[in-house]
């Protein structure tokens, strides 16, 4: 693992796992229509977090831009998940918010 980006990569992988868990758990809920946007954002956020972790592990020259994009998607996922009372949504929102904060912290890579 690229030491310079370790904190970012770990936050992204944790977020990816939370989003995947929320996605699968949401599919088991009774009212899928209510969770449609949550499910969509869970998948998008998990995919972007995976990509971000992979790109940062290669020490990409586009790290700042990729981290900012990932943070924006984490914010959107957290906002949507925060609208729901399911425990998996609450946990996902919390992890996504934390990931966005870490990704925007320039000191972590210094």
Backbone as a ProteinNet text record, in pm:
[ID]
protein_1_A
[PRIMARY]
XXXXXXXXXXXXXXXXXXXXXXXXXXXXXXXXXXXXXXXXXXXXXXXXXXXXXXXXXXXXXXXXXXXXXXXXXXXXXXXXXXXXXXXXXXXXXXXXXXXXXXXXXXXXXX
[TERTIARY]
85	0	88.9	51.4	123.5	109.5	219.9	216	163.3	198.8	156.5	3.6	-62.1	-207.7	-282	-212.7	-272	-406.4	-411.9	-535.2	-651.5	-623.9	-727.9	-777.2	-683.4	-717.9	-800.5	-758.5	-832.8	-973.6	-987.6	-1120.1	-1208.8	-1152.1	-1229.2	-1275	-1186.5	-1223.4	-1330.4	-1320.3	-1422	-1557.1	-1554.5	-1675.8	-1736.3	-1651.4	-1697.5	-1771.2	-1713.9	-1778.2	-1911.9	-1917.3	-2042.7	-2149.6	-2110.3	-2205.6	-2255.2	-2164.5	-2206.2	-2301.3	-2273.8	-2361.8	-2499.4	-2499.9	-2626.5	-2704.9	-2636.1	-2698.4	-2770.1	-2698.2	-2755.5	-2869.1	-2849.3	-2952.8	-3077.2	-3057.6	-3171.9	-3254.7	-3189.6	-3261.8	-3353.3	-3327.6	-3408.4	-3524	-3529.5	-3635.4	-3767.3	-3875	-4008.5	-4037.8	-4004.7	-4039.5	-3918.3	-3891.3	-3777.1	-3790.2	-3912.1	-3934.7	-3881.7	-3901.2	-3856	-3702.4	-3637.7	-3492	-3420.4	-3495.6	-3438.6	-3315.2	-3323.4	-3209.6	-3095.2	-3129	-3027.4	-2950.1	-3020.4	-2958.3	-2868	-2914.9	-2837.3	-2708.1	-2720.3	-2602.6	-2507.7	-2561.4	-2474.2	-2382.1	-2439.7	-2358.3	-2256	-2300.1	-2210.4	-2096.6	-2129.3	-2028.9	-1930	-1980.1	-1891.6	-1796.4	-1849.1	-1765.1	-1657.3	-1694.5	-1598.8	-1496.5	-1540	-1444.7	-1343.6	-1389.9	-1299.5	-1198.3	-1247	-1159.2	-1058.8	-1106.2	-1019.3	-907.9	-943.6	-843.2	-739.4	-785.5	-693.7	-602.7	-659.3	-580.7	-478	-519.2	-427.2	-317.3	-348.6	-245.4	-136.4	-169.5	-72.3	-5.1	-39.9	13.6	-13.3	-137.8	-178.8	-146	-116.9	-91.7	-221.6	-334.7	-465.1	-531.2	-451.3	-502.5	-594.6	-555.8	-638.3	-776.7	-779.4	-906.7	-992.8	-931.2	-1006.2	-1060.5	-978.9	-1025.9	-1144.4	-1139.7	-1250	-1378	-1366.7	-1484.1	-1542.7	-1456.7	-1502.5	-1570.6	-1511.7	-1570.9	-1710.3	-1727.4	-1859.9	-1962.9	-1922.6	-2015.4	-2044.3	-1942.3	-1964.3	-2063.8	-2051.4	-2145.8	-2288.4	-2303.8	-2437.6	-2495.8	-2414.8	-2462	-2500	-2417	-2446.2	-2576.9	-2596.9	-2719.8	-2843	-2836.4	-2950.2	-2973	-2867.3	-2881.7	-2932.9	-2893.2	-2937.1	-3086.2	-3154.3	-3299.6	-3377.2	-3310.3	-3378.9	-3347.9	-3443.2	-3431.1	-3366.8	-3339.4	-3279.5	-3139.6	-3104.3	-2972.8	-2858.9	-2876.7	-2771.3	-2753.7	-2861.5	-2851.7	-2781.6	-2815.2	-2751	-2600.7	-2562.3	-2420.1	-2348.8	-2411.6	-2352.8	-2332.7	-2432.2	-2421.8	-2304.7	-2289.3	-2180.6	-2043.2	-2028.4	-1900.5	-1871.8	-1974.2	-1955.1	-1912.1	-1973.9	-1936.8	-1791.2	-1753.2	-1614.8	-1516.1	-1549.3	-1463	-1444.2	-1550.9	-1542.4	-1451.2	-1460.7	-1375.1	-1228.8	-1200.6	-1062.2	-1009.2	-1091.4	-1045.8	-1014.1	-1078.9	-1056.3	-942.9	-890.5	-784.2	-649.8	-597.8	-470.5	-352.2	-363.1	-251.4	-227.5	-329.3	-314.8	-209.8	-193.5	-97	38	47.5	173	281.6
-118.7	0	124.2	221.8	347.3	419.2	434.6	493.3	636.4	712	851.1	862.6	766.5	772.5	672.7	612.4	506.4	546.4	661.6	704.1	718.7	776	790.7	653.9	566.2	433	356.5	358.9	288	344.8	476.4	539.2	498.4	495	455.3	309.9	223.1	80.7	58.9	132.1	123	172.7	282.8	338.6	243.3	185.6	88.9	-26	-76.9	-187.1	-144.9	-25.8	23.3	41.1	94.2	113.8	-19.6	-113.8	-245.6	-312.9	-301.6	-360	-292.6	-160.4	-86.6	-124.5	-136.7	-176.2	-310.8	-409.9	-544.7	-543.4	-473.9	-466.7	-394.5	-289.5	-214.7	-300.2	-386.3	-474.7	-572.2	-593.4	-685	-614.6	-482.3	-405.9	-418.4	-393.5	-407.7	-302.9	-177.7	-68.4	-26.4	-100.3	-70.8	63.3	101.3	228.3	346	340	446.6	451.6	338.3	328.8	331.7	358.1	351.9	440	564.6	656.3	615.8	568.3	520.8	404	309.8	192.9	236.7	327.7	376	444.3	530.7	600.7	506.9	406.4	306.5	242.1	203.2	138	234.5	354.7	454.1	488.5	509.5	545.1	429.8	307.7	192	179.5	197.8	187.8	296.5	419	529.5	515.1	468.9	446	338.1	233.3	127.8	184.7	259.2	320.8	415.2	495.7	591.7	520.2	417.2	339.8	280	225.8	166.7	272.5	385	491.4	548.4	570.1	624.3	524.6	397.8	297.5	297.8	347.2	360.6	497.4	581	716.3	798.3	794	866.5	1015.9	1074.7	1218.4	1298.4	1231.1	1296.2	1275	1246.2	1214.6	1319.6	1445.7	1552.6	1556.3	1548	1553.3	1430.6	1316	1192.7	1192.7	1237.5	1243.4	1338.6	1453.2	1549.1	1492.5	1426.1	1362.7	1257.2	1175.4	1071.9	1134.3	1241.3	1308.9	1363	1417.6	1468.3	1355.8	1242.4	1129.2	1074.4	1071.3	1029.1	1122.4	1253.3	1350.3	1322.2	1297.3	1271.1	1143.1	1039.6	913	931.6	1003.9	1029.5	1106.8	1205	1285.4	1197.7	1112.7	1026.5	922.4	857	754.2	815.2	939.2	1007.6	1034.5	1022	1042.6	921.7	808.4	683.8	639.9	571.8	529.5	392.3	322.2	189.7	201.3	107.4	111.3	105.4	24.9	16.3	148.1	223.4	354.8	455.1	452.4	543.9	518.7	391.9	356.9	397.7	373.6	410.2	562.2	637.5	784.2	830.5	771.4	807.2	778.5	660.4	621.4	708	736.8	822.2	963	1018.1	1152.7	1155.1	1053.8	1045.4	1032.4	952.8	934.5	1067	1141.5	1271.1	1366.8	1368	1455.2	1415.8	1287.5	1240	1271.7	1248	1274	1419.5	1509.1	1652	1706.6	1624.9	1667.7	1655.4	1766.3	1768.8	1723.3	1738.1	1702.3	1551.8	1471.6	1326.6	1274.7	1341.1	1294.6	1365.1	1461	1537.5	1457.5
0	0	0	-77.3	-83.8	50.6	123	257.4	257	155	145.6	145.9	86.9	72	161.3	256.2	339	401.5	463.6	532.7	433.4	317.8	216.2	168.3	140.1	88.3	190.7	315.3	420.4	437.5	430.1	442	325	205.7	87	95.8	141.1	150.9	258.3	367.5	472.8	419.8	344.7	287.5	184.1	99.7	0.6	69.4	177.8	250.5	310.9	369.6	428.4	320.7	205.3	95.5	40.5	25.3	-23.1	75	204	305	302.5	291.6	286	160.8	50.5	-76.4	-62.9	-14.4	-0.2	102.2	212.6	316.1	265.2	187.1	132.4	38.6	-37.1	-128.5	-54.7	71.8	153	223.5	213.4	279.5	203.1	272.6	216.2	108.4	135.8	44.8	-38.9	-145.1	-231.2	-301.9	-334.3	-402.7	-321.7	-191.3	-102.6	-98.9	-121.1	-110.7	-245.6	-352.2	-486.8	-503.4	-461.7	-475.9	-382.9	-266.8	-172.1	-233.3	-290.1	-352.8	-467.9	-550.1	-663.8	-616.7	-517	-466.4	-392.4	-325	-260.3	-362.3	-475.7	-580	-638	-666.5	-725	-629.8	-505	-406	-385.1	-375.2	-358.2	-476.6	-596.5	-715.7	-718.9	-688.5	-691.4	-578.5	-462.6	-353.2	-391.1	-458.5	-504.5	-602.7	-700.1	-799.4	-733	-639.3	-571.8	-495.9	-421.8	-348	-443.1	-553.1	-650.5	-711.9	-752.7	-814.9	-717.3	-593.4	-493.9	-458.5	-465.6	-436.1	-543.1	-661.8	-771	-769.7	-672.3	-660.3	-786.6	-830.4	-950.6	-941.4	-1053.7	-1061.3	-1045.5	-1054.4	-1045.8	-909.6	-808.1	-675.1	-616.2	-625.9	-568.5	-633.4	-764.7	-838	-809.2	-804.1	-778.6	-636.4	-541.3	-402.2	-389.1	-457.3	-447.7	-508.7	-622.3	-682.6	-588.3	-532.6	-440.5	-318.4	-265.3	-149.4	-182.3	-303	-343.7	-348.8	-401.1	-409.5	-269.8	-184.2	-45.5	23.8	0.4	57.6	10.6	-119.5	-175.3	-117	-104.4	-48.7	98.6	172.6	314	330.2	244.8	251.9	227	124	92	200.8	242.7	346.5	477	502.6	623.7	629	517.9	513.1	563.1	581.9	615	757.4	817.4	957.3	974.5	865.6	877.1	936.7	1021.8	1086.5	984.6	879.4	778.5	704.2	686.1	621.2	712.5	840	935.1	942	948.3	954.9	826.2	713.2	585	576.9	618.1	616.3	701.5	817.9	909	845.7	786.5	726	603.1	523	405.3	444.3	548	593.4	638.8	713.8	764.2	647.8	549.8	433.5	360.8	341.5	272.2	347.4	478.7	560.4	542.7	549.8	534.4	395.5	293	156.3	130	201.5	181.6	269.5	356.3	447.7	376.9	329.7	255.6	341.2	471.3	559.7	563.9	535.5	544.1	445.5	334.5	232	245.5	335.1	347	417.2
[MASK]
++++++++++++++++++++++++++++++++++++++++++++++++++++++++++++++++++++++++++++++++++++++++++++++++++++++++++++++

